[in-house]
């Protein structure tokens, strides 16, 4: 087989992959579900909101204020302090004076075979009394109808678990080089509608920033305990529940559920490095292949007929345009920074491989193997 034939074959495969990404983006745009359309439900069922916190003095107060303004009235709010060394505890205590539904509990001494956040989530679940159990990260912000609409969606769709990828608040060009990658990878590789309608557990997704459970199911499965030492426990939990033939769903957020995860580029680079390969089924080979094909794709078009270059560029533009709309991100910036973002993805993967080899990943002052 000639070298030219091999290169042409690879080039057609690269073009085919770009087409697949575009088709998946179209499916995600056309079939995206809006939980904001759901709100008319019985509001007597108690929802237990569990928030694990470690050094969240700058964010937890805002979230507690948002929870106090929810249109869904029947809430208990359990803040689980995971050995914070800043003023997190004082901020929560000040909010308790304004909202009697807030409880502040201690996660206890971190056990050797647990990650701190997973242990804090599980500790909060043990004292929760609600029919439903909602886990939130402290940097999430909620509009007044967020809990009512997501709970109504869960009930109407007859789900036992749902997760939402919050709309990311991105305030700088530097952060636009990295934060949109999460949604770009997810929404160009996985038709989210299949999370709900397919029986294959591999077609699962979740985001630990917002996870809503039927509490009876959670108590029966104890997913945070089962995946107590997993850095990306959210995806493992989704796959485990779906594998047991329960109905789950994963959605992108609207303006009612938002999050500003990081303030600086370096913080984002360090943070995303812990879970970047999880989007590829924890396969290093698949992740690196995605990066190489996406970064070098345009150059492979020189081995194909002339019209494939504009066709490839058109597919890339449509993919980025649709995913940006679904994610409530700025279309023009994502298109202009496409290759800078993909280059950053390579840096993320290199850092993740280095941390994995050296067991040196740091999260809020802790080393995570």
N, C-alpha and C positions, 0 to 999 in steps of 0.2 A: 504493500500500500504506500503510495507516494506521500511525501510530506505535505504537499499542497492539498491533497484530498483530506488528510487528517485535520489540517488547520481549517479547511472549509467546514468540515463536520463539526468541529468545536464552535466555530462562529455561528452556525445555524442553531446549535444547542443554546448558546448564549442568547441569541435573538428569541428563541422559543421561551427561555426562562423570563425574559423581559415581558413577553406577551402574557405569560402566565401571571406575573405580578400585576399587570394591568387588569386582567380579567378578574383577579381576586379583589383588587381595589374597587372595581365596578360593582361586584357583588356586595362588598361591604358598604358601599355608598347606597345602593338601591335597597338593600334589605336591612339597613341599620334600624335598630329598635330605639324608640324614644320613650324612656320610662316616665318622662315628664307628662305624657298623655294620660297617665294613670293616677287617680287620687281619691276616688270615691270608695272608701273602705270603712269598715268598723274600726273605730279608734280606741277600743277598750283593751285590746291585747297589749300587754306590757312588752316593750322593746328594751332590752338591756344593751347599752352601748359601752363597749370595753375599749379603752384607749391606753395602750402601753406607752410609757414615757421614760425617756432617758435624756436628761439635759435638754429639755424643750421649753425653757423659760420664755423664749421669744415667740412661741407658736401656740402653746396649749391654751392660753387665755382667750385667744381669738376663737378657737374651736369651741370652747365651753360657752362663750357668748352666743355663737351660732346655734348651739344645741338648746340654749335657753329661749331661742326665738322660733323654734320649730312649730309648724302648724299641727304636727302630730303631737298630742299632749301627753301620752302615756309612756314616759321614758324613765329609766334609771340609768345614771351615768357613773361608770366605774373607771376611775383613773388609777392605773397600776404603776406605781413608781418603781422603776428598775434601777435603783442605786444611783439616782441623779446626784451630781456634785455641784449643781448650780442652784438657782432659785426656783426651780420647777415646783417644788413642794409648796413654797410660800405663795406662788401665783395661784395654785389650785386651791389652797386654803382661803385665799381672799375671794375666790369665786364661789366657794361653798357658802359664804355668808349671804350671797345673793340668790343662790339656787339650792334648795334643800335636797334636790334629786342627785346632787353630786356626792359621790363617795371617793375618798382617797385611801387606797390600800397599798401595802408594800408587797413587792414580788417575792421577797425573801432572798436569802443568800443564793446566788446563782449556782446551780448544780453543774458538776463537771461535764456531764453528757448532754446539757441543754445549751442552746443559744438564748441570750437574755431576753430578746423580744418574744420568742416562742414561749418561754417560761412565764413571762408576764401576761401574755394572752391567755394561757391556760389557767393561771392563777385567777385572773378576772372572771373567766368562765365558771369557775368552781363556786363562786358566790352569787352569780347572776341568777335572777328569779324570773326573767321574762320568757314569754313564749318564743320570742325571736331574739337572736343574738347578732349584734352588729359590731364588727371590729373596725376601728378607724385609726389611722396614723394621726399624730398630733398636728402635722402640717397641712391637713386637709381643711378646706373651708366649705361650709354648707349653706345653700340658700334655704329659705324658710320651708319649702316644700320637699326638700331632698328625701327625708325619711318617709314621709307619707307616700310619695310617688314611687320610690323603689320598693317599699313594702307592698303597695298595691300591685306593682308589676309582678313581684314574686308570687303573690297570692293568685292573681288572675292567670298567670302562666303555669300555675301548679308546680312551682319549683321548690326545692329544698335548700338550694344554695345559689346565690348570684354574687357576682363581683363587678365592680365598675372601675374602669381606668379613668381617673379624674382628668378634666381638662387642665393641662399644665400651664401655669402662669410663667411666661418666659420674658424677662425684662431687659435682656441685653443680647447683642449680637454674639458674644462669646458663648452664652448658654444656648443660643439657637444652633450652634455648631454641634451640640451633643444631645440636648433633651429631646428633640423630635425623633431621634433614632429609635426610641422605644416603640412609638406608634408606627413608624415607617416599617420596621421589621415585622411587627405583629400584623399590620393590616395589609401588607403585601404578600404574606405567606399563609395566613389563616383566614378563611371566610368565617367570620364570627357566628353567623347563623348556624354553622355546623356544630358549634359548641352545644347548642340547645337541641338540635334535631338529629344529630348523628349519635350512634351508639358506641363509636370508637373512642376509647378513653384518651388516645393520643391527640384527638382533636379537642383539646381543653385549653383553657387560659384563665388566669385570675390575677388580680392585683391586690396585695395585702393592705393597700391603703384604704380599701373599702370592700369588706366581705360581709355579706348578710346570710345568716343561717336560720333554718328551723332549729330551735334549741334542742328539741328531742333528738333530732338526727345528730347534732353535734355531740350531745352527751353519749349517744350510743357509739359513735366512731372515735371521739376524742382526737381529732386530726392534728392539733398542735402537739399533743403528746406523742403521737405516732411519728411525726416529723420534727421532733424536738431539736435535732441537730442539723437541720437543713437551712441554708442561707436563703433559698428560694422556696420556702415552704408553701407559698400560695399556689404555685403551679402543681406541686405534688398533691396538695389537698384537693384541688379541682379534679385531677386525674383519678385520685383514689375514690372520691365520691361517685364520679361518673362510671368508673369501672364496676361499682356495685349496683349499677343500673338505676341510679337516681337521676332526676331531671335537674340540670344546672344551666346557668347562662352567664355570659360575660359581655358587657356592653362598654361602649365609649361614653364618656360623661358629657353632659351639657353644662350650661352656665350655673346650674344648681350644685354641682360637685366639682370643685377645683382644688388645685394644689400647687404650691411653689416649693419644689423639692430642694433646690439648691440656690445659694446666693452667688457662688463663684464657679468658674470653669473647672478649676482643680478639684473642688468638692464634688462636682458632678462626675468628673472623670474617675475619681476614686469610688464614688458611690455606685455608679453603673457597672464598674468592673466586677462587682461581686455576682451579678446575675446575667451578664451579657450572653453567655452560652446557654442559659436556660431557655432562651427564645428559639434555640435550635435543638431542643430535646437533650440538652447537656452534651451535645456532640461537638467536640473541638473541630473535627474534620468538616462537619456541615457548616459551622460558623465561619471558618476560614475560607471555605469554598464560596459561601455567600459573599463574603467581603471581596474576594478576588474577582469573581464574576461581575459583581456590581461596579467595582472600581475600574476594571479593565474593559468592560463590555463595549464601550464605544470604539476602542481600538480594534476589536475583532471584526468590526463591520467592514474593514478594508478588504477582507477576504470574500465578501459577498457582493452581489450586484449593487450598483450605485444607489438604487432607491432604498436599500436597507438602512443606510445611515440616517436619512430623514425619518424613516419609519421607526427606527430605534429611538431617536430623539423624541419623536412624538409620543411613543409609548412611555418613555421616562417622564415626560412633562405631564401626561394625563394621570399617571400613577401618583406623582407628587401632588398634583392639583387636587385629586379626589381625596387622598389621605389627609391633606392639610385641611380640607373642608370638614371631613369627618371629625378631625381632632381639634377643630376650632383654633387652628394655627394660621399664621400669615403665609399665604400661598407664594407670593413673590419672594419672600426671604428664603423659604425652604427650597425653591427652585434655584435661586442664585447660589445658595450655600450647599447644594447637593453634593458636590465632590469634596468639599471641606468636611461635610458631615461623614461621608464614607471614609475619608482619611482618618477622621477621629475615631470611627468604629474600629479601624485597624489598631489604633493606639489603645483603645479600650481592651481589645482582645490580647494584645501583648502584655498589658498590665495585669489582666486577669490570669494569664499563663504564668507570669512571674510570681504573683501572689500565691497561686496554687502550688507552685514548685517550692516556694519558701515558707508556705503557711504563714503569710505575713499580712493578710487583709485586716485593715483596721476599721472599726465602726464605733464612733462615739467613745473613743479612748480604749476600746477593747480589741484584742487580737482575736480574729475569727479564723480558724483553720480552713 
